[in-house]
Amino acid sequence: MSTEAVGRRSAGRRLADLFHGRPRLQAGALLGGPVAWLVIGYLGSLAVLLISGFWTVDALSGELVQGLSLENFQTLLEETVYKDIVLRTVGVAAAVTVTDALIAFPIAFYMAKLASRRARAMLLVAILLPLWSSYLVKVLSWRTMLSSDGVVNWALEPFGLHGPGFGITAVWLVMTYLWLPYMILPIYAGLERIPDSMISASEDLGASPLTTFRRVILPLSFPAVVAGSIFTFSLTLGDYITPRMVSNDQFIGNVIFNNISTNLPLASALAMVPIVVMVGYLLVARKMGAFEHV
């Protein structure tokens, strides 16, 4: 064996001896890279976003003024148009979340408690299959279907009805479709962890199906519902492509996108709104006990 090979082996041996019997050092070496990326890449970018929200744009030159000012946040609080945009976005996000929960729960319950193994596998494939296609392709498909000569109007025309066209209703429909898998999968995982014996015991004690659902199934699956709602609510808050494609109404994402190149501080200040809304949502969910059984 050459001297170089012996040197490499001895270096590897010394490294192994360094980590042997030191679990904290092993965990630090394993998590050091991901944690550093999280701090620098994610938290660092959020810090820059927050700081730039306090900057301003000179009205004459259009140059960034990197000084601390509450002008952008004051504009968001005082201008009615921004209040309407925030309320519209939060309202649609809440509507999408509630709709997805109502649709997802029966599907997830059937998959977890009633379906055979083969049917469960087929349903999982059917739920995951839309995630394999491009987000933009799905939105464009919905734009085509909701157009005046699209398949939605074609299907409703014999009944004397017509589709919603482009607008807030279209945004709600498209986002409900887009984020539905993100609601089904967490609820399915939560329901699957509920022992069948608990449901059987409730029935044996004389509880009706509705009582069993209200007193047993729903409380135990509530953390999973909240987990799914975090996905649907946050994704809807930050989306700007769907509103741009199927509606002329302004949402938070559209305003941020439109102001990035012309008024970066205002865009940064507005970008903090979804973060504050999500923090408030998580605090309310925690107060309701959503994370006690996680």
C-alpha positions in Angstrom: 0.0 0.0 0.0 1.3 3.4 -1.0 2.2 6.2 1.5 -0.6 8.4 0.0 -3.2 5.7 0.5 -2.1 5.2 4.1 -2.3 8.9 4.7 -5.9 9.0 3.4 -6.9 6.0 5.5 -5.4 7.5 8.6 -7.1 10.8 8.0 -10.5 9.0 7.6 -9.7 7.1 10.8 -9.0 10.3 12.7 -12.2 11.8 11.4 -14.2 8.7 12.5 -12.6 8.8 15.9 -13.5 12.5 16.2 -17.2 11.7 15.8 -17.3 8.5 17.7 -19.3 8.7 20.9 -20.3 12.3 20.3 -23.9 12.4 19.2 -24.2 16.2 19.5 -21.2 16.6 17.1 -22.7 14.1 14.7 -26.0 15.9 14.7 -24.3 19.2 14.3 -22.3 18.0 11.3 -25.4 16.4 9.8 -27.7 19.4 10.2 -25.1 22.2 9.8 -25.5 22.5 6.0 -29.3 22.5 5.9 -29.6 24.9 8.9 -27.0 27.3 7.4 -29.0 27.3 4.2 -32.2 27.9 6.1 -30.7 30.8 8.0 -28.9 32.4 5.1 -31.2 31.6 2.2 -34.6 31.8 3.8 -34.5 33.8 7.0 -31.9 36.1 5.5 -34.1 36.9 2.5 -37.0 37.6 4.8 -34.9 40.0 6.8 -33.9 41.8 3.7 -37.6 41.9 2.6 -38.6 43.4 5.9 -35.8 46.0 5.9 -36.5 47.0 2.3 -40.2 47.6 3.3 -39.0 50.6 5.3 -37.2 52.2 2.3 -38.8 54.7 0.0 -38.6 55.8 -3.6 -37.6 59.4 -4.4 -40.6 61.0 -6.2 -38.3 63.0 -8.6 -35.4 60.7 -9.5 -37.1 57.3 -8.8 -34.0 56.2 -6.9 -34.2 54.1 -3.8 -33.8 55.9 -0.5 -32.4 53.4 2.0 -33.6 55.1 5.1 -36.1 54.0 7.8 -39.6 55.2 7.1 -43.1 54.0 7.8 -44.5 55.6 4.6 -45.2 52.3 2.8 -47.0 50.7 5.7 -49.0 53.9 6.3 -50.0 53.8 2.6 -51.2 50.2 3.0 -53.3 51.2 6.1 -54.7 54.4 4.7 -55.4 53.7 1.1 -58.8 52.0 0.5 -57.6 50.2 -2.6 -55.0 48.2 -0.7 -57.5 47.3 2.1 -59.9 46.0 -0.6 -57.1 44.0 -2.2 -56.1 42.4 1.1 -59.7 41.6 2.1 -60.3 40.1 -1.3 -57.2 37.9 -1.2 -57.9 36.7 2.4 -61.5 36.1 1.6 -60.7 34.0 -1.5 -58.0 32.1 0.5 -60.5 31.3 3.2 -63.2 30.2 0.7 -60.7 28.0 -1.1 -59.6 26.5 2.2 -63.1 25.7 3.4 -64.2 24.3 0.1 -61.1 22.1 -0.2 -61.7 20.8 3.4 -65.3 20.0 2.6 -64.4 18.1 -0.5 -61.2 16.5 0.8 -62.6 15.0 4.1 -65.1 12.5 2.6 -62.5 11.4 0.0 -59.8 11.0 2.7 -62.1 9.2 5.0 -63.1 6.7 2.3 -59.5 6.1 1.4 -58.4 5.7 5.1 -61.3 3.6 6.5 -63.5 2.1 3.8 -61.5 1.5 0.5 -59.8 -1.7 -0.2 -56.0 -1.7 -0.6 -56.3 -1.7 -4.4 -58.9 1.1 -4.5 -56.8 3.1 -2.0 -53.7 2.8 -4.3 -55.7 3.9 -7.3 -57.2 6.9 -5.5 -53.7 7.9 -4.4 -52.5 7.8 -7.9 -55.5 9.8 -9.1 -54.8 12.5 -6.5 -51.0 12.7 -7.1 -51.3 12.5 -10.9 -52.3 16.2 -11.4 -49.3 17.3 -9.4 -47.1 15.8 -12.1 -48.3 18.2 -14.7 -47.2 21.8 -15.0 -49.0 24.4 -12.8 -49.2 26.8 -15.8 -50.7 24.1 -18.0 -53.5 23.5 -15.5 -54.3 27.2 -15.2 -54.3 27.6 -19.0 -56.6 24.6 -19.2 -59.1 26.2 -16.8 -58.8 29.5 -18.7 -59.9 27.7 -21.8 -62.7 25.8 -20.1 -64.1 29.0 -18.5 -64.0 31.1 -21.6 -67.2 32.1 -23.4 -66.9 29.3 -25.9 -65.4 26.8 -23.4 -66.6 23.4 -22.2 -68.2 24.8 -19.1 -70.7 27.0 -21.0 -71.1 24.2 -23.5 -72.1 21.8 -20.8 -74.5 24.2 -19.0 -76.1 25.7 -22.2 -78.8 22.9 -22.5 -80.0 23.8 -19.0 -80.2 27.5 -19.8 -77.3 28.3 -17.6 -73.8 29.7 -18.2 -70.5 29.5 -16.4 -69.0 32.1 -14.1 -66.6 33.4 -16.8 -63.5 35.3 -15.6 -63.6 36.9 -12.2 -63.3 36.1 -8.5 -65.5 33.0 -8.8 -63.1 31.7 -11.5 -60.2 32.3 -9.2 -61.9 30.4 -6.4 -62.7 27.5 -8.7 -59.2 27.2 -10.2 -57.4 27.5 -6.8 -59.8 25.0 -5.2 -58.8 22.5 -7.9 -55.1 23.3 -7.8 -54.7 23.0 -4.0 -57.1 20.1 -3.4 -54.4 17.4 -3.3 -52.6 19.4 -0.6 -55.7 19.1 1.6 -56.5 15.5 0.9 -53.1 14.0 1.7 -52.7 15.5 5.2 -56.3 14.6 6.2 -55.8 11.1 4.8 -52.6 10.6 6.9 -54.4 11.9 10.0 -57.4 9.7 9.6 -55.3 6.7 8.9 -53.7 7.1 12.3 -57.0 6.9 14.1 -57.5 3.4 15.4 -60.6 1.6 14.0 -61.2 0.4 17.6 -62.1 3.9 18.7 -64.7 4.2 16.0 -66.1 0.8 16.8 -66.2 1.6 20.6 -68.2 4.7 19.9 -70.7 2.8 17.9 -70.9 0.0 20.5 -71.7 2.7 23.1 -74.7 3.7 21.1 -73.4 6.8 19.4 -74.9 7.7 16.1 -72.6 8.2 13.0 -73.0 11.9 13.3 -72.0 11.8 17.0 -69.1 9.6 16.3 -67.9 12.0 13.7 -68.4 15.0 15.9 -67.0 13.6 19.1 -64.3 11.2 17.9 -63.2 11.5 14.3 -63.2 15.3 13.9 -61.3 16.1 17.1 -58.6 13.5 16.3 -58.3 14.6 12.7 -58.4 18.3 13.4 -54.6 18.8 13.4 -54.5 17.1 10.0 -57.2 19.5 8.7 -55.2 22.5 10.0 -52.0 21.1 8.3 -53.8 20.9 5.0 -55.4 24.3 5.5 -51.9 25.8 6.0 -51.0 24.7 2.5 -54.2 25.8 0.8 -54.4 29.1 2.6 -50.8 30.2 2.2 -50.6 29.1 -1.4 -53.7 31.0 -2.3 -52.4 34.2 -0.5 -49.2 34.2 -2.5 -50.5 33.2 -5.9 -50.5 35.8 -8.7 -50.6 33.7 -11.9 -54.1 32.3 -11.4 -55.7 35.8 -10.7 -53.8 37.2 -13.7 -55.0 34.4 -16.0 -58.7 34.1 -15.1 -59.6 37.4 -13.6 -59.1 41.2 -13.9 -59.4 41.7 -10.1 -56.2 42.6 -8.2 -54.8 40.3 -5.5 -51.9 40.7 -3.2 -49.6 38.7 -5.5 -50.5 40.8 -8.6 -49.8 44.1 -6.8 -46.5 42.8 -5.5 -45.5 41.6 -9.0 -46.5 44.8 -10.6 -44.5 47.0 -8.1 -41.3 45.0 -7.9 -39.6 46.9 -10.7 -41.2 50.3 -10.1 -41.7 50.5 -6.3 -39.7 47.8 -4.5 -40.3 49.2 -1.0 -44.0 49.2 -1.4 -43.9 45.7 -2.9 -41.8 44.5 0.1 -44.2 46.1 2.6 -47.2 44.4 0.9 -45.3 41.1 0.9 -45.3 41.2 4.7 -49.1 41.1 4.8 -49.4 37.4 3.9 -46.7 36.6 6.4 -48.5 38.5 9.2 -51.8 36.9 8.2 -50.3 33.4 8.3 -48.7 34.0 11.7 -52.0 35.2 13.0 -53.7 32.1 11.5 -51.2 29.8 13.2 -51.7 31.5 16.5 -55.4 31.1 16.3 -55.1 27.4 15.3 -52.7 26.8 18.2 -55.2 28.5 20.6 -57.9 26.2 19.3 -55.7 23.2 20.2 -54.8 22.2 16.6 -51.2 21.2 17.5 -51.8 19.4 20.8 -52.0 16.0 19.2 -49.4 16.5 16.5 
